[in-house]
C-alpha cells in the first residue's frame, strides 16, 4: 500500500478521479472527501425549508398509519446519514436474503450454482474480448435470423413494423454489418446504458441472444442518424430480432429468479429499443413487460447486493490479498478476479439503469413508477476510470490510488439523503445522475401518494406540508445542478455535437434537471390529452377524460406555481434547440439560432422531452385566462422563422420568473415554435416521434383557428 505514495505528483494527478480537484488532492483525505453543503443558501425564489418535513399531520386509516420509522421521515430528517454502506439499521428496511461470496454473480448459464463464468469458459474468452466476430459466429447470427423469418412466414404472422415480410427486405447480412452495429453500440448506446463491460466482453463467447440485442440497438442508432436513407433496411432486421428475441430470453434457463446477469442485461436493452427506437406496438409491449422485469430484479439479490463483499471493501486498511476471501477467490489469477469484479459491477449498474429508466419513463410517458428508492441497498457504481480500465492491474492500481486520496464508494441512500439536504455527493457523472433520478423518484412518489389518499377518501398531508417538501426538492434540484456543473464542466460535454458522455439514460444533466422541475408542477398526461391524443398508457381517452383534463388544466394554468414549470420548459427548449449543440457562435454578440437536428442526436430521450416541453407551454397558453383571442397571424418569411423562434426562446429563458406582463405575451411566438419543432421531428423515424409531430400540428391548428378547448 505504500507504493502509490512514492509516485510522482504527475502520475498521482493522472490516477486521481476526474471529480476530485487538484486543491482537494493536496488536502488530507479527511478534508477532501467530506460531503459539504454546496449551497450556502437556497435559491432566492425559494425559502429555506425548516427542519423535518412533517408527514405526521396526515390522517389515515389505522391499518395504513404512517409511523416515525417511515422512509419519508428518515429521508427528510436533516440528521446524519447512513454509516458508510451499512443500511441494516434503518427501521423501514425489510432485510431480505443476502447472498455471500461463496455464490458468485451468475452471468451466462443457468440459475445460481449451476454454472458460472468463473469456471473457465468465459475467462478464456476474455483474452479475445477485443477481437471481431468470427465467421462461425456471424454464420450463427445469420442462421438464427433466417430461421425466425421462415417461422414467421410459415405461421403467416405479418410483422406490422416492416414494409414487407420477405427475404429481399433483409439487408446484406455479413460480418461487416454486424461489426459496424456492434461498434455503434459501444460508442453511442453503451454510454446511455453502461451495463455491459466492454473490456471483458467476448462477442464470440457471450450468449447469442445478448449479442443480437446489442447489434439491434447499434443498427437502430445508425439508422436514426442516417441522412442518406441507405440504412432503411436495418429497421426490418432489428424489428425481426426484437420481435422474437424477448420471448426466447424469457424461456431461457436464466430468466427465472435469481435472474442471470446476461438475461438482466439483454431484457433491459430490449426495453430501451422497444420504448424509444421502434413502433407504438413495441412501445406498449415494453410497458407491459417492464413490471415483470422489475419483479425479476426484486426476487433475487440484485437490489441488495453482496453484503460480505461490500463489508470487505469498506476496510481500506486491509490489502486485497490479505482479505478473508473464500478459497475460490483466493485461488484466482488476476484475470479471473477481474471477470468476477466486472460481473458484480455490471449487475449493480443494471439495477441503477433500470431504476433510472423506470422513473424517467414514468415522467415522460405518464405511467406508474415501479421501483421506490429505498428498495436499493447498494453503493453507487464504481468510478468510470475503473469501469473503462483495460487490465486487472490497472483496476487495482486505480483502487490503490483512490484509497490514497481517501475516496470511498457512497451508498445510494446516503447520497440521496445528502442531496436532498443540499449537500454535494462527490462521485462521477453517472453516480450524480443516479442521485438526481433518486430525487425525481422521491418527488414522483410523494405526489402520487397524495392522489392515492384522495382516491381513498383519506385526508393527506396539509397544503403547507406539500408546499414545504416541494420547495425542499426544488432546492435540492438546484444544488445538485450547481455541484454537477462545477465538478463536471471540464470532463462532460453535453449536446449532440459532442461525443456521448457516460451519464446514463439521459445524456444531458441540464435536460434531466429541467425535466425534474417541470414534473413538479405540470401533469404531462393532461397536457397530452388536451392536445387530442387518442390513447394514453394504452388506454382509450374518452370524452369524459378529455373534459376532466380541460377542467384540471384550466385550474392548473391559474396557479402561480405553474409558471415555474413553464419557465423551465422554455429553459429546456433553449438548452436543446439553441444552446450547447456543439457549434459555437461567430461572436458572443451573434443572434441566437436554432441548431438542433435529430440526425445528430445520440440520446433518444431528448426529442421526446423536447416535444413534452413544447406541449407544456402550449397547454399553458391555451388554458391561461388572458382575454385575448385567436387566430394569430404568423410572420412571413420562412428563412427568418428559426431566428425568430430562437430569439423567443432565449428571451423568455433568460427571465428570472414569469410575471403577468410576460404571460400575456407568450402566445406571440408559440405558433412558430410549434412549426419549427414539427420540422425538427420530420427527421425522426421512431413511430412515437411521428405521432408527436402530428400532435404539434394539431396544437398549431388549434391556435391559429382560434379554438379553445
C-alpha positions in Angstrom: 0.0 0.0 0.0 3.0 2.3 0.3 4.0 2.1 -3.3 1.4 4.6 -4.7 2.5 7.3 -2.3 6.0 7.2 -3.8 4.8 8.1 -7.3 5.4 11.5 -8.8 2.8 14.2 -8.5 2.2 14.0 -12.2 1.3 10.3 -12.0 -0.9 10.9 -9.0 -2.8 13.5 -10.9 -3.5 11.1 -13.7 -4.8 8.5 -11.2 -6.9 11.0 -9.3 -10.7 10.8 -10.0 -11.8 13.4 -12.5 -14.3 14.9 -10.0 -11.6 15.4 -7.3 -10.0 18.8 -7.8 -6.3 19.5 -7.6 -6.9 21.5 -4.4 -8.7 18.7 -2.8 -6.0 16.3 -3.8 -3.5 18.3 -1.8 -5.7 18.2 1.3 -5.6 15.3 3.8 -8.1 12.6 2.9 -10.3 13.5 5.9 -10.8 17.0 4.4 -11.0 16.2 0.7 -13.9 13.7 0.7 -16.4 15.3 3.0 -19.9 16.0 1.8 -20.0 19.7 2.2 -23.0 21.9 1.6 -22.6 23.4 -1.9 -25.4 25.9 -1.4 -24.9 28.3 1.4 -28.5 29.4 1.0 -31.4 28.1 -1.1 -32.1 29.8 -4.4 -33.5 33.3 -4.0 -37.0 32.4 -5.2 -37.3 29.6 -2.7 -37.3 30.0 1.1 -35.3 27.5 3.1 -37.5 24.7 4.4 -37.4 24.3 8.1 -36.2 21.1 9.7 -38.0 17.9 9.1 -41.0 17.9 6.7 -43.9 16.8 8.9 -45.8 13.9 7.5 -47.4 13.1 10.8 -50.3 15.6 10.3 -52.0 13.3 7.7 -55.0 11.3 8.9 -55.1 7.7 7.8 -56.9 4.6 8.5 -55.1 2.8 11.4 -54.2 0.0 9.0 -52.0 2.3 7.0 -51.0 4.7 9.7 -47.6 6.2 8.9 -45.0 5.8 11.6 -41.9 7.7 12.6 -39.9 4.8 11.1 -41.1 5.5 7.5 -38.7 6.1 4.7 -40.0 9.7 4.1 -39.5 10.7 7.7 -35.9 9.3 7.6 -35.2 10.9 4.3 -36.3 14.4 5.2 -34.7 14.3 8.6 -31.5 16.5 8.5 -29.8 14.3 11.0 -26.6 12.4 9.8 -27.0 9.8 7.1 -26.0 6.2 7.0 -22.7 4.9 8.3 -21.0 4.1 5.0 -22.9 1.5 3.0 -24.5 -0.1 6.1 -28.3 0.1 5.7 -29.2 -2.7 8.2 -30.0 -0.2 11.0 -32.7 1.6 9.0 -36.1 0.7 10.6 -38.1 0.9 7.3 -36.0 -1.7 5.5 -37.2 -5.3 5.5 -33.9 -7.2 5.2 -34.1 -9.9 2.6 -31.9 -12.9 2.0 -28.4 -11.9 1.1 -26.0 -13.9 -1.0 -22.4 -14.4 0.1 -19.1 -14.5 -1.7 -19.4 -18.3 -2.0 -22.1 -17.6 -4.5 -20.6 -15.7 -7.4 -22.6 -13.5 -9.7 -24.2 -15.7 -12.3 -23.5 -14.3 -15.8 -24.2 -16.7 -18.5 -25.7 -20.1 -17.9 -28.4 -21.4 -15.6 -29.6 -20.4 -12.2 -27.4 -19.8 -9.2 -25.0 -22.6 -8.5 -25.3 -24.5 -11.8 -22.8 -22.7 -13.9 -20.6 -19.6 -13.6 -18.3 -17.6 -15.7 -15.6 -18.3 -13.3 -15.3 -21.9 -14.4 -13.1 -21.3 -17.4 -15.2 -20.8 -20.5 -15.8 -17.1 -20.3 -12.4 -16.4 -18.7 -10.7 -17.9 -21.7 -12.9 -15.6 -23.9 -11.6 -12.5 -22.1 -8.3 -13.0 -23.9 -10.1 -12.4 -27.2 -12.6 -9.8 -26.0 -11.3 -7.1 -28.3 -11.3 -9.4 -31.4 -14.0 -9.2 -34.1 -16.7 -11.6 -34.8 -15.5 -15.0 -36.1 -17.0 -16.5 -39.3 -18.8 -19.1 -37.3 -20.4 -16.5 -35.0 -21.5 -14.5 -38.0 -23.0 -17.6 -39.6 -24.8 -18.4 -36.3 -26.4 -14.9 -36.4 -27.5 -15.3 -40.0 -28.9 -18.8 -39.4 -30.9 -17.5 -36.4 -32.4 -14.6 -38.4 -33.3 -16.9 -41.3 -35.0 -19.4 -39.0 -37.0 -16.7 -37.4 -38.1 -15.3 -40.7 -39.1 -18.7 -42.0 -41.1 -19.3 -38.8 -43.0 -16.1 -39.3 -43.8 -16.9 -43.0 -44.9 -20.4 -42.1 -47.3 -19.1 -39.4 -48.4 -16.3 -41.7 -47.8 -13.7 -38.9 -47.3 -10.3 -40.5 -44.8 -8.1 -38.7 -46.5 -4.7 -38.5 -43.2 -2.9 -38.1 -41.9 -3.8 -41.6 -42.9 -2.8 -45.1 -42.8 -6.3 -46.3 -42.2 -9.7 -44.9 -39.8 -11.1 -47.5 -36.2 -12.2 -47.6 -35.5 -9.3 -50.0 -36.3 -6.8 -47.3 -33.3 -8.0 -45.2 -30.1 -6.0 -45.9 -26.8 -7.7 -46.5 -26.1 -9.9 -43.5 -22.4 -10.0 -43.3 -19.8 -9.7 -40.7 -19.0 -6.1 -41.7 -22.6 -5.1 -40.9 -22.5 -6.9 -37.6 -19.2 -5.3 -36.7 -20.4 -1.8 -37.6 -23.5 -2.2 -35.5 -21.5 -3.5 -32.6 -19.1 -0.6 -32.8 -22.0 1.8 -32.8 -23.4 0.1 -29.7 -20.2 0.6 -27.8 -19.7 4.2 -29.0 -23.2 5.6 -28.7 -25.6 3.2 -26.9 -23.4 1.8 -24.2 -22.8 5.3 -22.5 -26.6 5.5 -22.2 -26.8 2.2 -20.5 -23.3 1.3 -19.2 -24.2 -2.2 -18.1 -22.0 -4.4 -20.3 -18.3 -4.4 -19.5 -16.6 -3.9 -22.9 -13.1 -4.9 -21.7 -14.2 -8.4 -20.6 -16.9 -8.9 -23.2 -16.4 -11.5 -25.8 -18.7 -11.3 -28.9 -17.8 -14.8 -29.8 -18.3 -16.3 -26.4 -21.3 -14.4 -25.0 -24.9 -15.7 -25.2 -26.2 -15.2 -28.8 -29.4 -13.5 -27.6 -27.5 -10.8 -25.8 -25.3 -10.2 -28.8 -28.3 -10.0 -31.1 -29.9 -7.3 -28.9 -26.6 -5.3 -28.8 -26.4 -5.5 -32.6 -30.0 -4.4 -32.9 -29.5 -1.3 -30.8 -26.4 -0.4 -32.8 -28.3 -0.8 -36.0 -31.2 1.3 -34.7 -28.8 4.0 -33.6 -27.0 4.1 -37.0 -30.3 4.3 -38.8 -31.7 7.1 -36.6 -28.7 9.3 -37.7 -28.6 8.1 -41.3 -29.0 11.1 -43.7 -28.8 9.0 -46.9 -31.6 6.6 -46.3 -29.3 3.7 -47.3 -29.8 2.0 -43.9 -33.5 1.8 -44.2 -33.4 -2.0 -44.3 -31.8 -2.1 -40.9 -35.3 -1.4 -39.5 -36.5 -4.7 -40.8 -33.6 -6.7 -39.4 -33.8 -5.1 -36.0 -37.6 -5.4 -35.6 -37.4 -9.0 -36.6 -34.8 -9.6 -34.0 -36.6 -7.7 -31.2 -40.0 -9.2 -32.1 -38.7 -12.7 -31.3 -35.7 -12.3 -29.0 -37.6 -11.2 -25.9 -39.6 -14.4 -25.9 -36.5 -16.6 -26.4 -34.8 -14.8 -23.5 -37.8 -15.3 -21.2 -37.9 -19.0 -21.9 -34.2 -19.4 -21.3 -32.9 -21.1 -18.1 -31.5 -17.9 -16.7 -34.8 -15.9 -16.7 -36.2 -17.4 -13.5 -35.2 -15.9 -10.2 -32.4 -15.3 -9.3 -32.0 -13.6 -12.7 -28.8 -14.3 -14.6 -26.6 -11.3 -15.4 -26.8 -11.7 -19.2 -30.6 -12.0 -19.1 -30.9 -8.9 -16.9 -28.7 -7.0 -19.4 -30.5 -8.3 -22.5 -34.0 -7.6 -21.2 -33.1 -4.0 -20.2 -31.6 -3.4 -23.6 -34.7 -4.8 -25.3 -36.8 -2.4 -23.3 -34.7 0.6 -24.4 -35.1 -0.4 -28.0 -38.9 -1.0 -27.8 -39.6 2.2 -25.8 -37.6 4.6 -28.0 -36.4 3.2 -31.3 -39.4 1.4 -32.9 -43.2 1.4 -33.1 -46.1 2.1 -30.9 -46.8 -1.6 -30.7 -43.4 -2.4 -29.4 -43.6 0.6 -27.1 -46.7 -0.7 -25.4 -45.2 -4.2 -25.2 -42.2 -2.7 -23.3 -44.5 -1.1 -20.8 -46.3 -4.4 -20.2 -43.1 -6.3 -19.6 -41.5 -3.6 -17.6 -43.2 -4.6 -14.3 -42.3 -8.2 -14.9 -38.6 -7.2 -15.3 -38.6 -5.2 -12.1 -40.1 -8.2 -10.3 -37.3 -10.4 -11.6 -34.8 -8.0 -10.1 -36.6 -8.0 -6.8 -37.0 -11.7 -6.5 -33.3 -12.3 -6.1 -30.2 -10.4 -4.9 -29.6 -7.5 -7.3 -31.2 -4.8 -5.3 -29.5 -5.8 -2.0 -26.1 -6.7 -3.4 -23.3 -8.8 -1.8 -23.1 -7.8 1.9 -20.0 -9.8 2.6 -18.1 -8.4 -0.3 -19.1 -4.8 0.4 -18.1 -5.1 4.1 -14.6 -6.2 3.0 -14.3 -3.4 0.5 -15.2 -0.9 3.2 -11.9 -1.6 5.1 -9.3 0.2 3.1 -6.5 -0.8 5.5 -6.6 -4.4 4.6 -4.9 -5.2 1.3 -6.9 -7.2 -1.2 -4.5 -10.2 -1.0 -5.0 -10.3 2.8 -8.8 -10.1 2.7 -10.6 -13.1 4.1 -11.9 -14.3 0.8 -13.3 -17.7 0.2 -10.9 -20.3 -1.2 -12.4 -19.9 -4.7 -11.4 -16.3 -4.9 -8.0 -16.6 -3.3 -7.0 -19.1 -6.0 -8.0 -16.8 -8.8 -5.4 -15.3 -11.1 -5.8 -11.5 -11.8 -7.9 -12.0 -14.9 -10.4 -14.3 -13.3 -10.7 -11.9 -10.4 -11.2 -9.1 -13.0 -14.0 -11.0 -14.6 -15.8 -11.5 -11.3 -15.3 -7.9 -10.4 -16.8 -6.8 -13.8 -19.8 -9.1 -13.4 -20.5 -7.8 -9.9 -20.2 -4.2 -11.0 -22.3 -4.9 -14.1 -25.2 -6.2 -12.0 -25.1 -3.1 -9.8 -25.2 -0.9 -13.0 -28.1 -2.9 -14.3 -30.1 -2.1 -11.2 -29.4 1.6 -11.4 -30.0 1.8 -15.1 -33.4 0.0 -14.6 -34.2 2.4 -11.8 -33.4 5.5 -13.9 -35.4 4.2 -16.9 -38.3 3.4 -14.5 -38.6 6.9 -13.1 -37.7 8.9 -16.2 -40.1 7.0 -18.3 -42.8 7.4 -15.7 -42.4 11.1 -16.0 -42.1 11.1 -19.8 -44.9 8.6 -20.7 -47.2 9.1 -17.7 -47.1 5.5 -16.5 -46.6 4.2 -13.0 -43.1 4.1 -11.5 -42.5 0.5 -10.2 -39.4 1.0 -8.1 -39.0 3.0 -4.9 -35.7 4.4 -3.9 -35.5 2.7 -0.5 -35.6 -0.7 -2.3 -32.0 -0.2 -3.5 -29.3 -1.1 -0.9 -26.2 -0.8 -3.0 -23.2 1.5 -3.3 -23.2 3.9 -6.2 -21.3 2.4 -9.3 -17.6 2.5 -9.4 -15.7 5.4 -10.9 -15.7 5.5 -14.7 -12.0 5.2 -14.8 -12.2 1.8 -13.1 -15.1 0.7 -15.4 -13.1 1.5 -18.5 -9.7 0.2 -17.3 -8.2 -2.3 -19.8 -6.5 -4.7 -17.4 -6.9 -6.1 -13.9 -3.6 -4.5 -12.9 -4.9 -1.0 -13.9 -8.0 -1.6 -11.8 -6.0 -2.5 -8.7 -3.7 0.4 -9.3 -6.6 2.8 -9.5 -8.2 1.3 -6.4 -4.9 1.9 -4.5 -4.8 5.4 -5.7 -8.4 6.1 -4.6 -7.6 4.7 -1.2 -4.6 7.0 -1.0 -6.8 10.0 -1.7 -9.4 8.8 0.8 -12.1 8.2 -1.9 -14.7 5.7 -0.9 -17.9 4.4 -2.5 -21.0 6.1 -1.3 -24.2 4.2 -0.7 -27.2 5.3 -2.8 -29.4 6.0 0.1 -26.7 8.1 1.8 -26.1 10.0 -1.3 -29.8 10.6 -1.9 -30.3 12.0 1.6 -27.3 14.2 1.3 -28.5 15.6 -2.0 -32.0 16.2 -0.6 -30.5 18.4 2.1 -28.3 20.4 -0.3 -25.0 18.6 0.2 -22.7 17.6 -2.6 -22.4 13.9 -3.4 -18.8 13.6 -4.6 -18.9 11.0 -7.3 -18.6 10.7 -11.0 -21.1 11.8 -13.6 -23.1 8.5 -13.7 -23.4 8.4 -10.0 -24.6 12.0 -9.8 -27.2 11.3 -12.4 -28.4 8.3 -10.4 -28.8 10.6 -7.3 -30.8 13.0 -9.4 -33.0 10.2 -10.6 -33.5 9.3 -6.9 -34.6 12.8 -6.1 -37.0 12.7 -9.1 -38.4 9.4 -7.7 -39.0 10.8 -4.3 -40.9 13.7 -5.9 -43.0 11.4 -8.1 -44.0 9.0 -5.3 -44.8 11.8 -2.8 -47.0 13.5 -5.4 -48.8 10.3 -6.3 -49.2 9.4 -2.7 -51.4 12.4 -2.2 -53.5 11.3 -5.2 -53.9 7.8 -3.9 -55.0 9.1 -0.5 -57.7 11.3 -2.1 -59.0 8.4 -4.1 -59.5 6.5 -0.8 -61.3 9.5 0.8 -58.5 10.0 3.2 -57.0 13.3 4.2 -53.4 13.6 3.0 -50.7 15.9 4.1 -51.7 19.5 4.7 -51.2 22.0 1.9 -48.3 23.6 3.8 -46.6 20.3 4.2 -46.9 19.6 0.5 -45.6 23.1 -0.3 -42.6 22.6 2.0 -41.4 19.2 0.6 -41.8 20.6 -2.9 -39.7 23.6 -2.1 -37.2 21.3 -0.5 -36.9 19.1 -3.6 -36.7 22.1 -5.9 -33.9 23.5 -3.8 -32.2 20.1 -3.9 -32.5 20.0 -7.7 -30.8 23.4 -7.9 -28.0 22.4 -5.6 -27.5 19.2 -7.5 -27.2 21.0 -10.8 -24.8 23.6 -9.4 -22.5 20.9 -8.0 -22.7 18.8 -11.2 -21.7 21.8 -13.3 -18.9 22.7 -11.0 -17.5 19.2 -10.8 -18.1 18.0 -14.4 -17.6 21.1 -16.5 -14.2 20.0 -17.7 -14.9 16.4 -18.2 -18.5 16.2 -19.6 -19.7 17.9 -22.8 -23.4 17.9 -23.5 -25.4 18.1 -26.7 -25.5 16.1 -30.0 -22.4 18.0 -31.3 -20.2 16.2 -28.8 -19.5 12.6 -28.2 -21.6 10.6 -25.7 -20.8 11.1 -22.0 -21.2 8.2 -19.6 -24.2 9.9 -17.9 -26.7 7.1 -18.1 -30.0 7.0 -20.0 -30.3 10.8 -20.1 -27.2 12.2 -21.7 -27.6 15.8 -20.5 -27.7 16.9 -16.9 -29.5 20.1 -17.9 -32.2 18.0 -19.6 -32.8 15.9 -16.5 -32.7 19.0 -14.3 -35.3 21.0 -16.2 -37.5 17.9 -16.7 -37.5 17.4 -13.0 -38.6 21.0 -12.4 -41.3 20.7 -15.0 -42.6 17.4 -13.5 -43.2 19.0 -10.0 -45.9 21.4 -11.2 -47.1 20.0 -14.6 -49.2 17.0 -15.4 -47.8 15.9 -18.7 -50.6 13.3 -19.2 -53.2 16.1 -19.0 -51.3 18.2 -21.5 -51.3 15.3 -24.0 -55.0 14.7 -23.5 -55.6 18.4 -24.1 -53.6 18.1 -27.3 -56.0 15.5 -28.6 -54.1 12.2 -28.0 -56.4 9.3 -28.5 -54.7 6.8 -26.3 -52.6 7.3 -23.1 -50.7 4.5 -21.5 -52.5 2.1 -23.8 -56.0 3.2 -22.7 -58.5 4.9 -24.9 -59.1 8.5 -23.9 -62.9 9.1 -23.6 -64.8 12.3 -23.9 -65.2 12.4 -20.2 -61.4 12.0 -19.8 -60.9 14.9 -22.2 -63.4 17.2 -20.3 -61.8 16.4 -17.0 -58.3 17.2 -18.4 -59.7 20.5 -19.7 -61.0 21.4 -16.3 -57.8 20.4 -14.5 -55.7 22.2 -17.0 -57.7 25.4 -16.5 -57.2 25.2 -12.8 -53.5 24.4 -13.3 -52.9 27.4 -15.5 -54.3 29.8 -12.9 -51.9 28.7 -10.2 -48.7 30.8 -9.7 -46.6 27.7 -9.3 -47.4 26.6 -12.8 -45.3 29.4 -14.1 -42.3 27.7 -12.6 -42.8 24.7 -14.8 -43.5 26.8 -17.9 -40.3 28.8 -17.3 -38.2 25.6 -17.1 -39.9 24.3 -20.2 -38.6 27.4 -22.0 -35.1 26.9 -20.5 -35.1 23.2 -21.5 -36.0 24.1 -25.1 -33.3 26.8 -25.1 -30.8 24.3 -24.0 -31.8 21.7 -26.6 -32.6 23.9 -29.6 -30.4 26.9 -29.2 -27.6 26.4 -26.7 -24.9 23.8 -26.3 -25.3 21.9 -29.5 -21.6 21.5 -30.3 -21.2 24.6 -32.5 -20.0 28.0 -31.3 -21.2 31.4 -32.3 -19.1 33.5 -34.5 -19.1 36.1 -31.8 -20.6 36.4 -28.3 -22.9 39.1 -29.7 -24.2 36.9 -32.6 -28.0 36.4 -32.5 -29.3 33.0 -31.3 -30.2 30.4 -34.0 -31.9 27.0 -34.0 -29.1 24.4 -34.3 -30.8 21.2 -33.2 -31.1 18.2 -35.6 -32.3 14.7 -34.7 -29.8 13.4 -37.3 -27.0 14.4 -34.9 -28.8 13.1 -31.8 -27.2 10.4 -29.6 -29.8 10.4 -26.9 -33.2 9.0 -28.0 -34.9 10.6 -25.0 -34.1 14.2 -25.9 -36.5 14.6 -28.9 -39.5 13.3 -26.9 -38.6 15.5 -23.9 -38.3 18.5 -26.2 -41.8 17.7 -27.5 -43.2 17.5 -23.9 -41.7 20.9 -23.1 -43.4 22.5 -26.1 -46.6 20.7 -25.1 -46.5 22.2 -21.6 -46.0 25.7 -23.0 -48.9 25.2 -25.5 -51.3 23.9 -22.8 -50.5 26.8 -20.5 -51.1 29.4 -23.3 -54.3 27.7 -24.3 -55.7 27.5 -20.8 -54.5 30.7 -19.2 -57.3 33.3 -18.9 -55.9 36.3 -20.8 -58.8 37.9 -22.6 -57.1 37.9 -26.0 -58.4 35.9 -28.9 -57.0 33.8 -31.6 -56.3 33.5 -34.5 -52.7 34.8 -34.5 -51.1 35.6 -37.8 -47.7 34.2 -38.4 -45.0 36.4 -39.7 -43.9 35.9 -43.3 -40.6 34.7 -44.4 -39.7 31.1 -43.7 -36.0 31.9 -43.6 -36.4 34.1 -40.6 -38.7 31.6 -38.7 -35.9 29.8 -37.0 -34.2 33.0 -35.9 -37.4 34.4 -34.5 -38.1 31.2 -32.6 -34.5 31.2 -31.2 -35.0 34.8 -30.0 -38.4 33.9 -28.5 -36.9 31.0 -26.5 -33.8 32.9 -25.4 -35.7 35.9 -24.3 -38.1 34.0 -22.1 -35.5 31.5 -20.8 -33.3 34.4 -19.6 -36.0 35.8 -17.3 -35.8 35.1 -13.5 -39.5 34.4 -13.4 -42.7 34.9 -15.4 -44.7 38.0 -14.4 -48.2 38.8 -15.6 -47.0 41.0 -18.4 -44.8 38.2 -19.8 -47.5 35.6 -19.5 -49.8 37.8 -21.6 -47.3 37.9 -24.5 -46.2 34.2 -24.5 -48.7 33.4 -27.3 -46.9 35.7 -29.8 -44.1 33.3 -30.7 -45.8 30.0 -30.0 -47.2 29.1 -33.5 -43.7 29.4 -35.0 -42.2 27.4 -32.1 -44.7 24.6 -32.9 -43.9 24.8 -36.6 -40.1 24.7 -36.0 -40.5 21.8 -33.7 -42.6 20.0 -36.2 -39.9 20.5 -38.8 -37.3 19.1 -36.5 -39.4 16.0 -35.8 -39.8 15.3 -39.5 -36.3 13.8 -39.4 -37.4 11.2 -36.8 -38.1 7.6 -37.8 -39.4 6.3 -34.5 -43.2 6.0 -34.6 -43.7 7.8 -31.2 -41.9 10.9 -32.6 -44.1 10.8 -35.8 -47.1 10.8 -33.5 -45.6 13.7 -31.6 -45.2 15.7 -34.8 -48.9 15.1 -35.6 -49.9 16.3 -32.1 -47.9 19.5 -32.5 -49.6 20.1 -35.9 -53.0 19.8 -34.1 -51.8 22.2 -31.4 -50.8 24.8 -34.0 -54.0 24.5 -35.9 -55.9 24.9 -32.7 -54.0 28.2 -32.0 -54.4 29.6 -35.5 -58.1 28.7 -35.8 -59.0 30.3 -32.5 -60.4 27.1 -31.0 -60.3 27.0 -27.2 -60.7 23.5 -25.6 
